[in-house]
Amino acid sequence: MEPLNIIYWVKVALGALAGALCVILRINNIFSGVMLCMAVYLVSDKILRQIFIAKVSKPSDVTKTGIGIYIASWVFFWVLLYTIIYPH
């Protein structure tokens, strides 16, 4: 697999992880959820830059690749898991 494909799928998994963390920590307001999401993204971005900096053409490609799917998978898994675990 190419480095950008690996980064993309890692960010899909990290979005799901961030959504699961929101449920595990019982975060039920959007502000706290966004803060947790951003924290996970920033930490993972630094780690991914360290790993893939020499394998991509521009360092900004690591940050830009997969940001949309990260947010989409975070929201999807947060809503899905929260609805399953805490039905009203």
C-alpha positions in Angstrom: 0.0 0.0 0.0 1.1 3.6 -0.6 1.8 5.8 2.4 -1.2 8.1 1.7 -3.5 5.1 1.6 -2.1 3.9 4.9 -2.6 7.4 6.5 -6.2 7.5 5.2 -7.2 4.2 6.8 -5.4 5.0 10.0 -7.4 8.2 10.3 -10.6 6.2 9.7 -9.7 4.0 12.6 -8.7 6.9 14.7 -12.0 8.7 14.0 -13.8 5.5 15.2 -11.6 5.4 18.3 -12.3 9.1 19.1 -16.0 8.4 18.8 -15.7 5.4 21.1 -13.7 7.5 23.6 -16.5 10.1 23.6 -19.0 7.4 24.5 -16.7 5.7 27.1 -16.1 9.1 28.8 -19.9 9.8 28.6 -19.4 13.1 26.7 -22.8 14.3 25.7 -22.1 17.9 24.6 -20.6 18.9 21.3 -18.0 21.3 22.7 -16.3 18.6 24.8 -16.6 16.1 22.0 -14.9 18.4 19.5 -12.1 19.1 22.0 -11.5 15.4 22.4 -11.7 14.9 18.7 -9.2 17.7 18.0 -6.8 16.4 20.7 -6.8 12.9 19.2 -6.3 14.3 15.7 -3.4 16.6 16.8 -1.6 13.8 18.7 -2.0 11.3 15.9 -0.9 13.9 13.3 2.4 14.4 15.1 3.0 10.7 15.3 2.0 10.1 11.6 4.3 13.0 10.5 7.2 11.3 12.3 6.5 8.0 10.6 5.7 9.2 7.1 7.6 12.5 6.6 10.2 10.9 4.3 7.7 8.9 2.4 5.4 11.7 1.1 6.1 14.5 -1.3 5.0 17.3 1.0 4.7 17.2 4.8 1.3 18.9 4.7 0.0 15.8 2.8 0.1 13.9 6.0 -2.1 16.4 7.8 -4.6 16.9 4.9 -5.0 13.3 3.9 -8.1 11.8 5.5 -9.3 14.8 7.6 -12.8 14.6 6.2 -13.2 10.8 6.8 -11.7 11.3 10.3 -14.5 13.8 11.2 -17.2 11.7 9.5 -16.1 8.5 11.2 -15.9 10.3 14.6 -19.4 11.7 14.3 -20.8 8.4 12.9 -19.3 6.2 15.7 -20.1 8.7 18.4 -23.8 8.8 17.5 -24.1 5.1 16.7 -22.4 3.9 19.9 -24.1 6.5 22.1 -27.5 5.5 20.7 -26.8 1.8 21.3 -25.4 2.1 24.8 -27.6 4.9 26.2 -31.0 4.6 24.6 -33.6 7.0 25.9 
